[in-house]
Amino acid sequence: MMIKKVNFFLFCLAILHVSLPLFGQETFNYDEGKVGEYTLPSLLTSNSGDIVTNEKEWKQRRAEILQLFQENVYGKCPGKPKHIHFEIKKINKNALAGKAISKQVRIFFTKGNKGPYMDVLLYLPSHTSKPVPVFVGLNFKGNQSVNTDSTILLSEKQPELSKYTKKNDPMIRGNQSERWEVETLIENGFATATAYYGDLELDYPEGWQSGIRTSLQTELGIKPDEWGAIGAWAWGLSRITDYLETDKQVNPKKIIVHGHSRLGKAALWAGANDTRFAAVISNNSGEGGAALARRWFGETTNRINTNFPHWFIGQYKTFNNNVQNLPVDQHMLLALIAPRPLYVASATEDLWADPKGEFLSAKNAEPAYTLFGKKGLENTEMPPPDTSIGKTIRYHIRTGKHNILLFDWLQYMVFVSSNLK
């Protein structure tokens, strides 16, 4: 009798064309023909119903959009801590065989030198006496992972390091160097600054308990559940900028924030909140980053909130099964970067991140840039692989997997050079 009841239930669902996944199992779509119709929230219609037509009106609309993202997705964004201070741990004036100067700086967030901190690794070109532009981004595996340079201090909070007894083990040093292209940046006149994202919050559901959302809640006046891990990592990018503004070898007008994958989401949120970033780069940031949430393709709002419940605030989870009611979508996040240069990049095999959704998000951010007389992608169709398009907003889809590689970096350097003259 039980089997008959279940079969009858399935039969009824089929008759009613119910699209919800059965027994809690979510289905995923990689067929563009099945994406379905959706309507994006209006970018230039204010909360009062007025149409934004100029820069002055955009300033008010921008504040509305930023608040909507704070209330529904990422949470509040606290400011600079009152007692932030910096300690130079190490300087090497002959780094990378004399091509660079390396500085390793510890940023303390409270009084004294025993509280929460973040370690920053900075490489500067040694062949110039002028302040240089700098790419700023967080790393996944610790500062020692970005280059084989044996002088890089180990990221003490990286839990995987306890597996290795030798400090220069190749599994530790430079194991993600292909993602950073430090020498290429240096040779082209750029500095690069990075910090381990786990210095801010370890990336698992209980990571907030030992991260800054707990240790700095009194200092910042914000409760742990009022922002998520993405917000904490984005906040850390702004604190790196606090230091860079004090370094006379860095051009403070040319600080570019970038990030890959979940750290691309953090880079976008940092760029939206902190206008000191002169340009913003999103590399394969996908759902909760550059990709439109309303498109049913690849990762969904439901899946990202289920797999990574610590990334966003609780309110975002209320839209897991009704994303069409979310008062924002990611084109509005990208528009918050305007009129500053914005680069969005995808990869052909990274369908989980919805490359077309990333392209359409950048395309639908254009109206905000138009208010400033800036040109966006201009194209209405995605470009062929390995082709960069656009002006102040630029986009490419690289051949290959979910990663950030030399091709990407070459496009970013040209983009920054042409937009931040």
C-alpha positions as CSV (number, residue, x, y, z in Angstrom):
1,M,0.0,0.0,0.0
2,M,2.9,2.4,0.8
3,I,4.4,1.8,-2.7
4,K,1.1,2.6,-4.3
5,K,0.8,5.9,-2.4
6,V,4.3,7.0,-3.4
7,N,3.6,6.1,-7.0
8,F,0.3,8.1,-7.0
9,F,2.2,11.1,-5.5
10,L,4.8,11.0,-8.3
11,F,2.0,10.7,-10.8
12,C,0.3,13.8,-9.4
13,L,3.5,15.8,-9.6
14,A,4.0,14.8,-13.2
15,I,0.4,15.8,-14.0
16,L,0.9,19.2,-12.3
17,H,4.3,19.8,-13.9
18,V,5.8,20.6,-10.5
19,S,9.4,21.7,-11.1
20,L,10.6,21.4,-7.5
21,P,13.2,18.6,-6.9
22,L,11.8,15.5,-5.3
23,F,12.7,14.4,-1.8
24,G,15.0,17.4,-1.3
25,Q,17.3,16.5,-4.2
26,E,18.1,19.6,-6.2
27,T,18.6,19.3,-9.9
28,F,21.2,21.3,-11.9
29,N,21.0,22.7,-15.4
30,Y,23.8,23.0,-18.0
31,D,21.4,23.4,-21.0
32,E,21.0,27.0,-22.1
33,G,17.7,26.0,-23.7
34,K,16.3,25.2,-20.2
35,V,17.3,28.4,-18.4
36,G,13.8,29.8,-18.7
37,E,12.6,33.3,-18.5
38,Y,13.5,35.8,-15.7
39,T,13.2,39.5,-15.1
40,L,16.1,41.4,-13.5
41,P,15.4,44.1,-10.9
42,S,15.7,47.6,-12.5
43,L,19.1,49.1,-12.0
44,L,18.1,52.7,-12.6
45,T,14.7,52.8,-10.9
46,S,15.0,54.2,-7.4
47,N,13.0,52.9,-4.4
48,S,10.6,55.7,-4.9
49,G,10.0,54.7,-8.5
50,D,12.0,57.6,-10.2
51,I,14.2,56.9,-13.1
52,V,17.9,57.8,-12.6
53,T,19.2,59.9,-15.4
54,N,22.5,61.5,-14.2
55,E,25.5,61.1,-11.9
56,K,23.9,63.0,-9.0
57,E,20.8,60.8,-9.0
58,W,23.0,57.7,-9.3
59,K,24.8,58.6,-6.1
60,Q,21.4,58.2,-4.2
61,R,20.5,55.1,-6.1
62,R,23.9,53.6,-5.5
63,A,23.4,54.0,-1.7
64,E,20.0,52.2,-2.0
65,I,21.5,49.3,-3.9
66,L,24.4,49.0,-1.5
67,Q,22.0,48.8,1.4
68,L,19.9,46.1,-0.3
69,F,22.9,43.9,-0.7
70,Q,23.9,44.5,2.9
71,E,20.4,43.6,4.1
72,N,19.8,40.6,1.8
73,V,23.1,39.0,0.8
74,Y,26.5,40.0,2.3
75,G,25.6,41.8,5.6
76,K,26.9,45.0,7.1
77,C,30.4,46.3,6.2
78,P,32.2,47.7,9.2
79,G,34.9,50.4,8.9
80,K,38.5,50.7,9.7
81,P,39.4,49.6,13.3
82,K,40.5,52.4,15.5
83,H,43.7,50.8,16.7
84,I,45.0,49.3,13.4
85,H,48.7,49.4,13.1
86,F,51.5,47.8,11.1
87,E,54.7,46.0,11.8
88,I,57.4,45.3,9.1
89,K,58.4,41.7,9.7
90,K,60.9,41.3,6.9
91,I,62.4,43.3,3.9
92,N,64.4,41.7,1.1
93,K,65.8,44.2,-1.4
94,N,67.2,41.4,-3.6
95,A,64.1,39.3,-4.0
96,L,63.4,37.2,-7.1
97,A,67.1,37.3,-8.2
98,G,67.2,41.1,-7.8
99,K,64.1,41.9,-9.8
100,A,62.0,42.8,-6.8
101,I,61.8,44.2,-3.3
102,S,59.7,42.1,-1.0
103,K,58.1,43.3,2.2
104,Q,56.3,41.2,4.7
105,V,54.0,43.2,6.9
106,R,51.8,42.2,9.9
107,I,48.6,44.2,10.2
108,F,47.3,44.2,13.8
109,F,43.6,45.1,14.2
110,T,43.7,46.0,18.0
111,K,46.0,47.6,20.5
112,G,49.3,45.8,21.1
113,N,50.9,43.0,19.2
114,K,49.0,40.0,20.6
115,G,45.6,40.5,19.1
116,P,44.1,39.4,15.7
117,Y,46.3,40.1,12.8
118,M,46.8,39.5,9.1
119,D,50.2,38.9,7.3
120,V,50.7,40.7,4.0
121,L,53.3,39.8,1.4
122,L,54.2,42.6,-1.0
123,Y,56.4,42.4,-4.1
124,L,57.6,45.7,-5.7
125,P,59.6,46.2,-8.9
126,S,63.2,47.1,-8.0
127,H,63.9,48.8,-11.3
128,T,61.9,51.9,-10.8
129,S,62.0,54.8,-8.3
130,K,58.4,55.9,-9.0
131,P,55.4,54.7,-7.0
132,V,53.8,51.8,-8.9
133,P,50.3,50.4,-9.4
134,V,49.6,47.3,-7.3
135,F,47.3,44.3,-7.7
136,V,45.7,43.3,-4.3
137,G,44.1,39.9,-3.7
138,L,43.8,37.2,-1.1
139,N,45.2,33.7,-1.5
140,F,43.8,30.3,-0.6
141,K,46.9,28.3,0.7
142,G,49.0,30.9,2.6
143,N,51.5,33.5,1.4
144,Q,54.2,30.8,0.9
145,S,52.0,29.3,-1.8
146,V,52.2,32.2,-4.3
147,N,55.9,31.8,-5.1
148,T,58.8,29.4,-4.5
149,D,60.7,32.2,-2.7
150,S,62.2,30.6,0.4
151,T,62.2,33.9,2.3
152,I,58.4,34.1,2.5
153,L,57.3,33.6,6.0
154,L,54.9,30.7,6.5
155,S,51.3,31.6,7.1
156,E,50.9,30.4,10.7
157,K,47.1,30.0,10.5
158,Q,47.2,27.7,7.5
159,P,46.0,24.3,9.0
160,E,47.5,22.2,6.2
161,L,51.1,23.2,7.1
162,S,51.1,21.0,10.1
163,K,51.3,18.0,7.7
164,Y,54.8,19.0,6.6
165,T,58.0,19.0,8.6
166,K,60.3,20.7,6.1
167,K,59.7,24.5,5.7
168,N,60.8,24.4,2.0
169,D,58.8,21.3,1.0
170,P,57.6,21.8,-2.6
171,M,54.1,21.0,-1.4
172,I,54.2,24.2,0.6
173,R,56.4,26.6,-1.4
174,G,54.8,28.0,-4.6
175,N,52.2,25.3,-4.9
176,Q,49.8,27.9,-6.4
177,S,52.3,30.0,-8.1
178,E,50.7,29.6,-11.5
179,R,47.8,31.6,-10.2
180,W,49.9,34.6,-9.3
181,E,52.5,35.2,-12.0
182,V,54.5,37.4,-9.6
183,E,57.6,37.7,-11.9
184,T,55.4,38.6,-14.9
185,L,53.7,41.4,-12.9
186,I,57.1,42.7,-11.6
187,E,58.6,42.7,-15.1
188,N,55.7,44.8,-16.4
189,G,56.0,47.4,-13.7
190,F,53.3,46.2,-11.3
191,A,53.5,45.4,-7.6
192,T,51.4,42.6,-6.1
193,A,50.1,42.3,-2.5
194,T,48.4,39.3,-0.9
195,A,47.4,37.7,2.4
196,Y,46.0,34.4,3.4
197,Y,42.3,34.5,3.6
198,G,42.3,32.2,6.6
199,D,44.1,35.0,8.6
200,L,40.6,36.6,8.6
201,E,38.4,33.6,8.8
202,L,39.0,29.9,8.1
203,D,36.7,28.7,5.3
204,Y,34.4,26.2,7.0
205,P,31.0,26.7,8.7
206,E,32.5,27.2,12.2
207,G,35.4,29.3,11.0
208,W,33.8,32.5,12.4
209,Q,34.3,31.3,15.9
210,S,38.0,31.8,15.7
211,G,38.0,34.5,13.0
212,I,37.6,38.2,13.1
213,R,33.8,38.1,13.2
214,T,34.2,36.9,16.7
215,S,37.5,38.4,17.8
216,L,36.7,41.9,16.5
217,Q,33.0,42.1,17.3
218,T,33.6,44.6,20.2
219,E,36.2,46.6,18.2
220,L,34.0,46.9,15.1
221,G,30.7,47.0,16.9
222,I,29.1,44.2,14.8
223,K,27.8,40.8,15.7
224,P,29.0,37.7,13.9
225,D,25.7,37.0,12.3
226,E,25.4,40.5,10.9
227,W,28.0,39.7,8.1
228,G,29.3,36.6,6.5
229,A,32.7,35.2,5.6
230,I,32.6,36.9,2.2
231,G,32.2,40.2,4.0
232,A,35.1,39.4,6.4
233,W,37.4,38.6,3.5
234,A,36.3,41.7,1.6
235,W,37.0,43.8,4.8
236,G,40.5,42.4,4.9
237,L,41.2,43.6,1.4
238,S,40.4,47.1,2.6
239,R,42.8,46.7,5.5
240,I,45.6,45.8,3.1
241,T,44.8,49.0,1.3
242,D,45.1,50.9,4.7
243,Y,48.8,49.7,4.8
244,L,49.5,50.3,1.1
245,E,48.4,53.9,1.4
246,T,51.3,54.4,3.9
247,D,53.9,52.8,1.6
248,K,55.7,55.4,-0.5
249,Q,56.7,52.9,-3.2
250,V,53.0,52.2,-4.0
251,N,50.8,54.5,-6.1
252,P,47.7,55.0,-3.9
253,K,45.6,56.0,-6.9
254,K,46.3,52.8,-8.7
255,I,45.3,50.0,-6.2
256,I,43.5,47.2,-8.1
257,V,41.5,44.6,-6.2
258,H,41.2,41.1,-7.8
259,G,40.1,37.7,-6.8
260,H,39.4,34.2,-8.1
261,S,36.4,32.1,-7.3
262,R,35.0,32.7,-3.8
263,L,37.7,35.3,-3.4
264,G,36.4,37.0,-6.6
265,K,33.1,37.4,-4.8
266,A,35.0,39.0,-1.9
267,A,36.9,41.3,-4.4
268,L,33.6,42.5,-5.9
269,W,32.1,43.2,-2.5
270,A,35.3,45.0,-1.4
271,G,35.2,47.1,-4.6
272,A,31.5,48.0,-4.1
273,N,32.1,49.2,-0.5
274,D,35.6,50.8,-0.8
275,T,36.0,53.3,-3.6
276,R,39.7,53.6,-2.9
277,F,40.1,50.6,-5.2
278,A,40.8,52.1,-8.6
279,A,39.7,49.1,-10.6
280,V,38.1,45.7,-9.8
281,I,38.7,42.3,-11.3
282,S,36.5,39.2,-10.9
283,N,37.9,35.9,-12.1
284,N,35.5,33.0,-12.3
285,S,33.5,34.4,-9.3
286,G,30.2,32.7,-10.3
287,E,27.1,32.5,-8.1
288,G,27.2,35.2,-5.4
289,G,29.8,37.0,-7.4
290,A,29.5,38.1,-11.0
291,A,26.9,35.6,-12.3
292,L,23.2,36.4,-12.4
293,A,21.4,34.6,-9.6
294,R,18.1,34.4,-11.5
295,R,19.5,32.3,-14.3
296,W,18.9,28.6,-13.7
297,F,22.3,27.4,-14.8
298,G,25.2,25.8,-12.9
299,E,25.4,26.7,-9.2
300,T,22.2,28.1,-7.7
301,T,21.5,30.3,-4.7
302,N,20.1,27.2,-2.9
303,R,23.2,25.1,-3.5
304,I,25.7,27.8,-2.5
305,N,23.8,28.5,0.7
306,T,23.6,24.8,1.5
307,N,27.3,24.0,0.8
308,F,28.7,27.2,2.2
309,P,26.3,28.5,4.9
310,H,28.9,30.7,6.4
311,W,29.6,32.8,3.3
312,F,26.4,35.0,3.4
313,I,24.0,36.2,6.0
314,G,20.9,34.3,7.1
315,Q,18.5,36.5,5.1
316,Y,20.0,35.4,1.8
317,K,19.0,31.8,2.6
318,T,15.3,32.9,2.6
319,F,15.6,33.2,-1.2
320,N,16.9,29.7,-1.7
321,N,13.8,28.5,-3.5
322,N,12.4,31.8,-4.6
323,V,15.4,33.8,-6.0
324,Q,13.0,35.7,-8.3
325,N,11.9,37.6,-5.2
326,L,15.4,38.7,-4.3
327,P,15.4,42.5,-4.5
328,V,18.8,42.6,-6.2
329,D,20.8,40.6,-8.7
330,Q,24.5,40.6,-9.5
331,H,24.4,43.1,-12.3
332,M,23.5,45.6,-9.6
333,L,26.6,44.6,-7.6
334,L,28.8,45.2,-10.7
335,A,27.2,48.5,-11.3
336,L,28.3,49.6,-7.8
337,I,31.9,49.7,-9.2
338,A,30.9,52.5,-11.7
339,P,32.6,54.5,-13.0
340,R,35.7,52.7,-12.1
341,P,37.1,50.1,-14.5
342,L,35.7,46.6,-14.1
343,Y,36.9,43.3,-15.6
344,V,34.8,40.1,-15.5
345,A,36.4,36.8,-16.7
346,S,35.0,33.3,-17.2
347,A,36.4,29.9,-18.4
348,T,34.9,27.6,-21.0
349,E,34.9,24.5,-18.8
350,D,33.7,26.3,-15.7
351,L,30.0,25.8,-16.3
352,W,29.3,25.7,-12.6
353,A,30.1,29.4,-12.5
354,D,27.7,30.1,-15.4
355,P,30.0,32.0,-17.9
356,K,27.0,33.5,-19.8
357,G,25.5,34.6,-16.6
358,E,28.7,36.5,-15.8
359,F,28.8,38.1,-19.2
360,L,25.1,39.1,-19.0
361,S,25.7,40.6,-15.5
362,A,28.5,42.8,-16.9
363,K,26.3,43.7,-19.8
364,N,23.4,44.7,-17.6
365,A,25.7,46.9,-15.5
366,E,26.4,49.1,-18.5
367,P,23.6,51.7,-17.8
368,A,25.3,52.9,-14.7
369,Y,28.6,53.4,-16.6
370,T,26.7,55.3,-19.3
371,L,25.7,57.9,-16.8
372,F,29.3,58.8,-16.5
373,G,30.0,58.8,-20.2
374,K,31.9,55.5,-19.9
375,K,31.7,52.6,-22.5
376,G,31.1,49.1,-21.4
377,L,31.2,45.8,-23.3
378,E,29.4,47.3,-26.3
379,N,28.9,43.7,-27.7
380,T,25.5,42.0,-27.2
381,E,26.9,38.5,-27.7
382,M,29.6,36.7,-25.8
383,P,33.0,36.9,-27.5
384,P,34.8,33.7,-28.8
385,P,37.1,32.0,-26.3
386,D,40.4,33.8,-25.5
387,T,39.2,37.2,-26.8
388,S,38.9,40.3,-24.6
389,I,36.1,42.8,-25.4
390,G,35.0,46.1,-23.9
391,K,36.3,49.4,-22.6
392,T,35.7,50.5,-19.0
393,I,33.9,47.2,-18.5
394,R,35.8,44.3,-20.1
395,Y,35.1,40.6,-20.4
396,H,36.8,37.4,-21.7
397,I,36.1,33.7,-21.5
398,R,39.3,31.8,-21.4
399,T,39.7,28.3,-22.8
400,G,40.1,25.8,-19.9
401,K,39.0,25.1,-16.3
402,H,38.2,27.0,-13.2
403,N,41.5,28.8,-12.5
404,I,43.4,32.0,-13.0
405,L,46.3,31.6,-15.4
406,L,48.8,33.6,-17.5
407,F,46.3,34.4,-20.2
408,D,44.1,36.1,-17.6
409,W,46.9,38.1,-16.1
410,L,48.1,39.4,-19.5
411,Q,44.6,40.7,-20.1
412,Y,44.4,42.3,-16.7
413,M,47.7,44.1,-17.1
414,V,46.6,45.6,-20.5
415,F,43.2,46.5,-19.1
416,V,44.7,48.4,-16.1
417,S,47.4,50.1,-18.3
418,S,44.7,51.4,-20.7
419,N,42.2,52.5,-18.1
420,L,44.5,53.9,-15.3
421,K,46.8,56.1,-17.4
